[in-house]
Amino acid sequence: MTIRRKLIISYVAIIIVPCLLFSIAILALFFSFAGKDQFINPVLFREQAKMEHDLISQLKLMTTSNPDQLLDTNYLDNMSEKFNNANTSLLVRVDNEITYYSNDIKQYDFNKYLAKFGEFKKHSHDSINVNEKTFKYEQHDFYFPDNAKGSIFVIKEPSAIEQFTTEYFLWLLVLLLVILIITNGFISYLVSKDIIFPLTKLKEATEKIKNGQLDFEIETNRNDEIGALSTSFEEMRIQLQKSVELQIKYEENRKLLLSNISHDLKTPITSIKGYIEGIRDGIANSPEKLERYTNTIYKKANEMDSMIDELFLLSKLDLKRIPFNFNKIDIVKYIKECTEDLSLDYKDDEFKILFQSASKGPVNVKADQEKLMRVFTNIISNSVKYMDKADGLVTISLDEHKDYVEVIIADNGPGISKETLPFIFEQFYRADDSRNSDKSGSGLGLAIAKQIIEEHGGQIWASPSVKLGTEIHFTLCRSVSDEKNINN
């Protein structure tokens, strides 16, 4: 439920609940005050009111047509009986003396409570207390033929509701205020608790985030705006935590990178310095030895140059500063050309590269040919570098899928242990677990291959080969047109 709906419901409840409670309280108090039998009957009340009005009109007419009739006891007894049917009593006053009482009010002394001749004002003198009992009355003044002052009084007890309201009006007002205060306070507390409590939790979470504490969870078990806000905060916290962890990892990698660069550059530099000192000291005292020294120096300088190039390439890949020119290429034809070129490079090493494909037609993918060639070169050169057999072999194969193509490059070398497989694509990692290995190289080849494949939108991983060696797998996205041909 949304906060807006909750607020609307609370506003309605603030109006309805107090009214309902106040009505229940009034009914309970009234029944305890008057009893169930005294509760007003609307139909009977209307009938009695009409009868009373007709009788009063009849008496008023009599005061003008035959006022002496109001001195006749028999006539007044007859009228009193009719008034009794309307739950009303009759009283007649001549000058200042009451000359007639209905039987049901003879025990009360009304004389000193009734308004004097000509002074009656409705709603001002229509309620009196006689012997601790409340009465309402209506007065009509007239003159007898001898100019005597006459007054007719129609007297009745107020209804139970009127008596109850008159007696408890102040208490009812206080009760209404108390109900309003309690109800509104309780509903406001519930609504504010439902809103303020989670906002307080969010505030505490922001304080933790501000102080760098990200290892906690923001609960999001609501379906309203605050729930959405909490979800957004939790997603932000997770992203910040990942960012911080990634930053820490980058910092550790940076330190490792500096350490590895220092080591890998220092080794060939030390070797170059040693051979140069040998030449300067006259150790290379024959043309053959001098040539061997200079060739070694040249080889070490090339290794340094290659390492610096790979470092530069890797840094540009990390910074996304190398443009990729993606085109639709037939991966089958492309791998055949790569295989032929690389086979010539390793011809002297008696190292074979074979391509196996069951595809009968072209298999189009989206790729940058130059960068993809670097992937094949780095993976295969890594296999050549660690090959421990005279008949070294690298086999390239394809596995076609609906949305992508999987390329498998397998060798028959010594293989890589399962413990080290997850790390071979990290910068400067060598599966021989030794920085003093006699294998040349920067340790960046597979890291560069991973960066290039990920820029292609693919994935790269390694697994032990069925034939003892190592398999490198990577995927390439099919071109859109090729996907349509497969679907058709």
C-alpha positions as CSV (number, residue, x, y, z in Angstrom):
1,M,0.0,0.0,0.0
2,T,1.4,3.4,-1.0
3,I,2.0,6.2,1.6
4,R,-0.6,8.4,-0.2
5,R,-3.3,5.7,0.3
6,K,-2.2,5.2,3.9
7,L,-2.5,8.9,4.6
8,I,-6.0,9.1,2.9
9,I,-7.2,6.1,5.0
10,S,-5.8,7.8,8.2
11,Y,-7.6,11.0,7.4
12,V,-10.9,9.2,6.9
13,A,-10.3,7.1,10.1
14,I,-9.6,10.3,12.1
15,I,-13.1,11.5,11.1
16,I,-15.1,8.2,11.2
17,V,-13.6,6.5,14.2
18,P,-14.2,9.4,16.7
19,C,-17.7,9.8,15.5
20,L,-18.4,6.1,15.8
21,L,-16.8,5.9,19.3
22,F,-18.7,9.0,20.4
23,S,-22.0,7.6,19.1
24,I,-21.4,4.3,20.9
25,A,-20.5,6.2,24.1
26,I,-23.6,8.4,23.9
27,L,-25.9,5.3,23.4
28,A,-24.2,3.5,26.3
29,L,-24.6,6.5,28.6
30,F,-28.2,7.2,27.5
31,F,-29.4,3.6,28.1
32,S,-27.7,3.6,31.5
33,F,-29.4,7.0,32.2
34,A,-32.9,6.4,30.8
35,G,-33.2,2.6,30.2
36,K,-34.1,0.9,26.9
37,D,-37.9,1.6,27.5
38,Q,-37.4,5.3,27.5
39,F,-35.7,5.5,24.1
40,I,-37.7,7.7,21.8
41,N,-40.2,6.2,19.4
42,P,-40.2,8.5,16.3
43,V,-43.7,7.4,15.1
44,L,-45.3,7.9,18.6
45,F,-43.5,11.2,19.1
46,R,-44.9,12.6,15.8
47,E,-48.4,11.4,16.7
48,Q,-48.2,13.0,20.2
49,A,-46.8,16.2,18.8
50,K,-49.6,16.5,16.3
51,M,-52.2,15.8,18.9
52,E,-50.7,18.3,21.2
53,H,-50.6,21.0,18.5
54,D,-54.3,20.4,17.6
55,L,-55.4,20.6,21.2
56,I,-53.5,23.8,21.8
57,S,-55.0,25.3,18.7
58,Q,-58.5,24.3,20.0
59,L,-57.9,26.0,23.3
60,K,-56.5,29.1,21.7
61,L,-59.7,29.3,19.5
62,M,-61.8,28.9,22.7
63,T,-60.1,31.9,24.3
64,T,-61.5,34.1,21.6
65,S,-64.8,32.5,20.9
66,N,-66.0,31.5,24.4
67,P,-63.3,32.2,27.1
68,D,-65.8,31.5,30.0
69,Q,-65.7,27.8,28.9
70,L,-62.2,27.7,30.4
71,L,-63.8,28.1,33.8
72,D,-65.9,25.0,33.3
73,T,-64.3,22.1,35.2
74,N,-66.1,19.4,33.2
75,Y,-64.8,20.9,29.9
76,L,-61.3,21.2,31.3
77,D,-61.3,17.6,32.6
78,N,-62.3,16.5,29.2
79,M,-59.5,18.5,27.6
80,S,-57.0,17.3,30.2
81,E,-57.8,13.7,29.4
82,K,-57.1,14.4,25.7
83,F,-53.8,16.1,26.7
84,N,-52.9,13.1,28.8
85,N,-53.1,11.0,25.7
86,A,-50.5,13.3,24.2
87,N,-48.4,12.8,27.4
88,T,-49.1,16.4,28.3
89,S,-50.9,18.2,31.2
90,L,-53.1,21.2,31.4
91,L,-53.1,24.1,33.9
92,V,-55.3,27.3,33.9
93,R,-54.6,30.5,35.8
94,V,-57.0,33.4,36.4
95,D,-55.2,36.6,37.4
96,N,-52.5,35.3,39.8
97,E,-54.5,32.2,41.1
98,I,-54.3,28.7,39.5
99,T,-57.9,27.5,39.1
100,Y,-57.3,24.2,37.4
101,Y,-54.6,21.4,37.5
102,S,-54.6,18.1,35.6
103,N,-54.6,15.3,38.0
104,D,-51.0,14.1,37.2
105,I,-49.4,17.5,38.3
106,K,-51.5,18.5,41.3
107,Q,-48.7,17.6,43.6
108,Y,-46.4,20.2,42.1
109,D,-46.5,23.9,43.0
110,F,-46.1,25.6,39.6
111,N,-47.3,29.1,40.6
112,K,-44.0,30.7,41.5
113,Y,-42.2,29.2,38.5
114,L,-44.5,30.2,35.7
115,A,-44.1,33.4,33.7
116,K,-46.4,36.3,34.6
117,F,-49.2,37.5,32.4
118,G,-47.7,38.9,29.2
119,E,-44.1,38.0,30.0
120,F,-43.8,34.5,28.5
121,K,-41.2,34.2,25.8
122,K,-40.8,30.9,24.1
123,H,-37.4,29.2,24.6
124,S,-36.7,31.6,27.5
125,H,-39.3,30.4,30.1
126,D,-40.2,27.0,28.5
127,S,-38.1,24.9,30.9
128,I,-38.5,24.9,34.8
129,N,-37.4,22.7,37.7
130,V,-40.1,22.0,40.2
131,N,-39.3,19.8,43.2
132,E,-36.1,18.6,41.4
133,K,-38.0,17.6,38.4
134,T,-37.8,19.2,35.0
135,F,-40.8,20.4,33.0
136,K,-41.4,22.2,29.8
137,Y,-44.4,24.4,29.3
138,E,-46.1,26.6,26.8
139,Q,-48.2,29.6,27.8
140,H,-51.0,31.4,26.1
141,D,-52.5,34.6,27.7
142,F,-56.0,36.0,27.1
143,Y,-58.7,38.1,28.7
144,F,-62.1,37.0,30.1
145,P,-65.2,39.1,29.3
146,D,-64.9,40.8,32.6
147,N,-61.3,41.7,31.7
148,A,-59.8,39.2,34.1
149,K,-56.4,38.0,33.0
150,G,-56.4,34.4,32.0
151,S,-53.5,32.1,31.1
152,I,-53.5,28.5,29.7
153,F,-50.4,26.4,30.4
154,V,-49.6,23.2,28.6
155,I,-47.0,21.3,30.7
156,K,-45.1,18.2,30.0
157,E,-41.9,16.4,31.0
158,P,-39.0,16.6,28.5
159,S,-38.2,13.4,26.6
160,A,-35.4,11.2,28.0
161,I,-33.1,12.4,25.3
162,E,-33.7,16.0,26.1
163,Q,-33.2,15.4,29.8
164,F,-30.1,13.4,29.1
165,T,-28.6,16.1,26.8
166,T,-29.4,18.9,29.3
167,E,-27.9,17.1,32.2
168,Y,-24.8,15.7,30.5
169,F,-24.1,18.3,27.8
170,L,-20.8,19.5,29.4
171,W,-19.7,15.9,30.0
172,L,-20.6,14.9,26.5
173,L,-18.5,17.8,25.1
174,V,-15.5,16.8,27.3
175,L,-16.0,13.1,26.2
176,L,-16.0,14.2,22.5
177,L,-12.7,16.1,23.0
178,V,-11.1,13.2,24.9
179,I,-12.1,10.7,22.1
180,L,-10.8,13.1,19.4
181,I,-7.5,13.6,21.2
182,I,-7.0,9.9,21.9
183,T,-8.1,8.7,18.5
184,N,-6.2,11.3,16.5
185,G,-3.1,10.7,18.7
186,F,-3.2,6.9,18.3
187,I,-3.8,7.0,14.5
188,S,-1.2,9.7,14.1
189,Y,1.2,7.6,16.1
190,L,0.6,4.5,13.9
191,V,1.0,6.5,10.7
192,S,4.1,8.3,11.9
193,K,5.6,5.1,13.2
194,D,5.0,3.5,9.8
195,I,6.8,6.3,8.1
196,I,9.3,7.8,10.6
197,F,10.7,4.4,11.8
198,P,11.9,3.2,8.4
199,L,13.2,6.7,7.6
200,T,15.2,6.7,10.8
201,K,16.7,3.3,9.7
202,L,17.6,4.9,6.4
203,K,19.2,7.8,8.2
204,E,21.3,5.4,10.3
205,A,22.2,3.6,7.1
206,T,23.4,6.8,5.4
207,E,25.5,7.7,8.5
208,K,27.1,4.3,8.2
209,I,27.8,4.8,4.5
210,K,29.1,8.3,5.2
211,N,31.5,6.8,7.7
212,G,32.7,4.1,5.3
213,Q,30.7,1.2,6.8
214,L,29.3,-0.8,3.9
215,D,29.2,-4.3,5.4
216,F,25.5,-4.3,6.4
217,E,22.1,-4.8,4.8
218,I,19.2,-2.4,4.5
219,E,15.9,-4.4,4.9
220,T,13.4,-3.8,2.1
221,N,10.2,-5.7,3.1
222,R,7.8,-3.0,2.1
223,N,5.8,-2.4,-1.1
224,D,5.4,1.4,-0.9
225,E,7.5,4.5,-1.7
226,I,9.7,3.9,1.4
227,G,10.3,0.3,0.3
228,A,11.4,1.6,-3.1
229,L,13.6,4.1,-1.5
230,S,15.1,1.4,0.8
231,T,15.7,-0.8,-2.3
232,S,17.5,2.0,-4.1
233,F,19.6,2.7,-1.0
234,E,20.5,-1.0,-0.7
235,E,21.4,-1.2,-4.4
236,M,23.5,2.0,-3.9
237,R,25.2,0.4,-0.9
238,I,26.0,-2.8,-2.8
239,Q,27.4,-0.8,-5.7
240,L,29.5,1.3,-3.4
241,Q,30.7,-1.8,-1.6
242,K,31.7,-3.4,-4.9
243,S,33.3,-0.2,-6.0
244,V,35.4,0.0,-2.8
245,E,36.3,-3.7,-3.1
246,L,37.3,-3.2,-6.7
247,Q,39.3,-0.1,-5.8
248,I,41.1,-2.1,-3.1
249,K,41.7,-4.9,-5.7
250,Y,43.0,-2.3,-8.2
251,E,45.3,-0.9,-5.6
252,E,46.7,-4.4,-4.8
253,N,47.1,-5.1,-8.5
254,R,48.8,-1.8,-9.0
255,K,51.3,-2.6,-6.2
256,L,51.8,-6.1,-7.7
257,L,52.2,-4.6,-11.2
258,L,54.9,-2.3,-10.0
259,S,56.7,-5.2,-8.2
260,N,56.4,-7.5,-11.2
261,I,57.5,-4.8,-13.7
262,S,60.5,-4.0,-11.5
263,H,61.4,-7.7,-11.4
264,D,60.8,-8.5,-15.0
265,L,62.7,-5.4,-16.3
266,K,65.5,-5.9,-13.8
267,T,66.3,-9.4,-15.0
268,P,67.1,-8.6,-18.6
269,I,68.8,-5.3,-17.7
270,T,71.1,-7.2,-15.2
271,S,71.9,-9.7,-18.0
272,I,72.6,-6.9,-20.5
273,K,74.8,-5.1,-18.0
274,G,76.7,-8.4,-17.3
275,Y,77.4,-9.1,-21.0
276,I,78.4,-5.4,-21.6
277,E,80.8,-5.6,-18.7
278,G,82.2,-8.8,-20.1
279,I,82.8,-7.0,-23.5
280,R,84.4,-4.0,-21.7
281,D,86.6,-6.2,-19.6
282,G,87.9,-8.2,-22.6
283,I,86.2,-11.4,-21.7
284,A,84.7,-11.6,-25.2
285,N,88.2,-12.0,-26.7
286,S,87.2,-13.8,-29.8
287,P,84.9,-12.9,-32.7
288,E,82.7,-15.9,-32.0
289,K,82.3,-15.0,-28.3
290,L,81.7,-11.3,-29.1
291,E,79.0,-12.2,-31.5
292,R,77.4,-14.5,-28.9
293,Y,77.5,-11.6,-26.4
294,T,76.0,-9.1,-28.7
295,N,73.3,-11.5,-29.9
296,T,72.3,-12.1,-26.3
297,I,72.2,-8.4,-25.5
298,Y,70.0,-7.9,-28.6
299,K,67.7,-10.7,-27.6
300,K,67.3,-9.3,-24.0
301,A,66.7,-5.8,-25.4
302,N,64.0,-7.3,-27.7
303,E,62.4,-9.0,-24.7
304,M,62.3,-5.7,-22.8
305,D,60.9,-3.9,-25.8
306,S,58.2,-6.6,-26.2
307,M,57.3,-6.4,-22.5
308,I,57.0,-2.6,-22.6
309,D,54.8,-2.9,-25.7
310,E,52.5,-5.4,-23.9
311,L,52.4,-3.2,-20.8
312,F,51.5,-0.2,-22.9
313,L,48.8,-2.2,-24.7
314,L,47.3,-3.6,-21.5
315,S,47.2,-0.1,-19.9
316,K,45.4,1.3,-23.0
317,L,42.9,-1.6,-22.9
318,D,42.3,-1.0,-19.2
319,L,41.6,2.7,-19.9
320,K,39.4,2.0,-22.9
321,R,41.7,4.0,-25.1
322,I,42.1,1.5,-28.0
323,P,39.5,1.8,-30.7
324,F,37.9,-1.5,-31.9
325,N,36.8,-1.8,-35.5
326,F,34.1,-4.5,-35.5
327,N,33.2,-6.1,-38.8
328,K,31.3,-9.1,-39.9
329,I,33.9,-11.9,-40.6
330,D,33.7,-15.5,-41.5
331,I,35.4,-17.0,-38.5
332,V,36.1,-20.3,-40.3
333,K,38.0,-18.6,-43.1
334,Y,39.7,-16.3,-40.6
335,I,41.0,-19.1,-38.4
336,K,42.4,-20.9,-41.4
337,E,44.4,-17.8,-42.4
338,C,45.6,-17.4,-38.8
339,T,46.6,-21.0,-38.6
340,E,48.7,-20.7,-41.8
341,D,50.5,-17.5,-40.7
342,L,51.3,-18.9,-37.2
343,S,52.4,-22.3,-38.6
344,L,55.1,-20.4,-40.6
345,D,56.2,-18.5,-37.4
346,Y,56.8,-21.8,-35.5
347,K,58.1,-23.9,-38.4
348,D,61.6,-24.0,-37.0
349,D,60.2,-25.2,-33.6
350,E,58.7,-28.3,-35.2
351,F,55.4,-27.2,-33.7
352,K,52.1,-28.0,-35.5
353,I,48.9,-26.0,-35.5
354,L,45.8,-27.7,-36.8
355,F,42.3,-26.3,-37.4
356,Q,39.3,-28.7,-37.3
357,S,35.9,-27.5,-38.4
358,A,32.7,-29.4,-39.3
359,S,31.1,-26.2,-40.7
360,K,30.0,-26.6,-44.3
361,G,29.4,-22.9,-44.9
362,P,30.5,-19.5,-43.5
363,V,30.1,-18.8,-39.8
364,N,29.9,-15.0,-39.4
365,V,30.8,-13.3,-36.2
366,K,31.3,-9.6,-35.2
367,A,35.0,-9.0,-34.4
368,D,38.0,-6.8,-34.8
369,Q,40.4,-8.9,-37.0
370,E,43.6,-7.2,-35.8
371,K,42.8,-7.5,-32.1
372,L,41.5,-11.1,-32.6
373,M,44.7,-12.1,-34.2
374,R,46.5,-10.9,-31.1
375,V,44.3,-13.3,-29.0
376,F,45.3,-16.3,-31.2
377,T,49.0,-15.2,-31.1
378,N,49.1,-14.8,-27.3
379,I,47.4,-18.1,-26.6
380,I,49.4,-20.2,-29.0
381,S,52.7,-18.5,-28.1
382,N,51.9,-19.4,-24.5
383,S,51.4,-23.0,-25.5
384,V,54.7,-23.0,-27.5
385,K,56.6,-21.4,-24.6
386,Y,55.6,-24.1,-22.1
387,M,55.6,-27.1,-24.5
388,D,57.6,-30.0,-23.1
389,K,57.3,-32.4,-26.1
390,A,59.2,-32.6,-29.4
391,D,56.0,-33.2,-31.3
392,G,54.1,-30.2,-29.9
393,L,50.5,-29.8,-31.3
394,V,47.9,-27.1,-31.0
395,T,44.4,-27.9,-32.2
396,I,41.8,-25.2,-32.9
397,S,38.1,-26.1,-33.2
398,L,34.7,-24.4,-33.3
399,D,31.5,-25.1,-31.4
400,E,28.5,-23.3,-32.9
401,H,25.6,-22.0,-30.8
402,K,22.5,-19.9,-31.6
403,D,23.8,-16.5,-30.4
404,Y,27.6,-17.1,-30.3
405,V,30.5,-19.2,-31.5
406,E,32.9,-20.9,-29.1
407,V,36.5,-21.3,-30.1
408,I,38.6,-24.0,-28.4
409,I,42.4,-23.9,-28.5
410,A,43.9,-27.1,-27.1
411,D,47.5,-28.2,-26.8
412,N,49.3,-31.4,-25.7
413,G,51.7,-29.7,-23.3
414,P,52.2,-30.3,-19.6
415,G,48.8,-28.9,-18.7
416,I,47.9,-26.6,-15.8
417,S,46.8,-27.7,-12.3
418,K,43.2,-27.1,-11.4
419,E,44.3,-24.9,-8.5
420,T,46.1,-22.4,-10.9
421,L,43.5,-22.5,-13.7
422,P,41.4,-19.6,-12.3
423,F,44.4,-17.3,-12.1
424,I,46.2,-17.7,-15.5
425,F,44.4,-14.7,-16.9
426,E,45.6,-12.4,-14.2
427,Q,48.4,-9.9,-15.0
428,F,52.0,-11.3,-14.5
429,Y,50.7,-14.7,-13.4
430,R,52.8,-17.7,-14.5
431,A,51.6,-21.2,-14.0
432,D,55.1,-22.4,-13.1
433,D,54.7,-20.5,-9.9
434,S,58.2,-19.0,-10.1
435,R,59.4,-15.5,-10.9
436,N,62.8,-17.0,-11.7
437,S,61.6,-19.3,-14.4
438,D,63.8,-19.5,-17.4
439,K,60.8,-19.1,-19.6
440,S,60.9,-15.7,-21.3
441,G,57.8,-13.5,-21.5
442,S,56.0,-10.8,-19.6
443,G,53.2,-12.9,-18.1
444,L,50.7,-10.5,-19.7
445,G,49.7,-12.5,-22.9
446,L,46.6,-14.2,-21.5
447,A,45.6,-11.0,-19.5
448,I,45.6,-9.1,-22.8
449,A,43.7,-11.9,-24.5
450,K,41.0,-11.7,-21.8
451,Q,40.7,-7.9,-22.2
452,I,40.3,-8.2,-26.0
453,I,37.7,-10.9,-25.7
454,E,35.7,-9.1,-23.1
455,E,35.7,-6.0,-25.4
456,H,34.1,-8.2,-28.0
457,G,31.3,-9.0,-25.6
458,G,32.5,-12.6,-25.1
459,Q,34.0,-14.7,-22.3
460,I,37.3,-16.6,-22.0
461,W,38.2,-19.4,-19.6
462,A,40.6,-22.4,-19.4
463,S,40.0,-26.1,-18.6
464,P,42.2,-29.2,-18.5
465,S,42.4,-30.9,-21.9
466,V,41.1,-34.4,-22.4
467,K,44.5,-35.2,-24.0
468,L,46.5,-34.1,-20.9
469,G,47.3,-30.5,-22.1
470,T,45.3,-27.3,-21.6
471,E,42.3,-26.0,-23.4
472,I,41.5,-22.2,-23.7
473,H,37.9,-21.4,-24.6
474,F,36.5,-18.1,-25.7
475,T,33.2,-16.9,-27.3
476,L,32.4,-14.5,-30.0
477,C,29.0,-13.0,-30.8
478,R,27.4,-14.0,-34.1
479,S,26.5,-11.2,-36.5
480,V,22.8,-10.3,-36.7
481,S,22.5,-11.5,-40.3
482,D,24.1,-14.8,-39.4
483,E,21.6,-15.3,-36.5
484,K,18.7,-14.7,-38.9
485,N,20.0,-17.4,-41.3
486,I,20.3,-19.9,-38.4
487,N,16.7,-19.1,-37.2
488,N,15.4,-19.6,-40.8
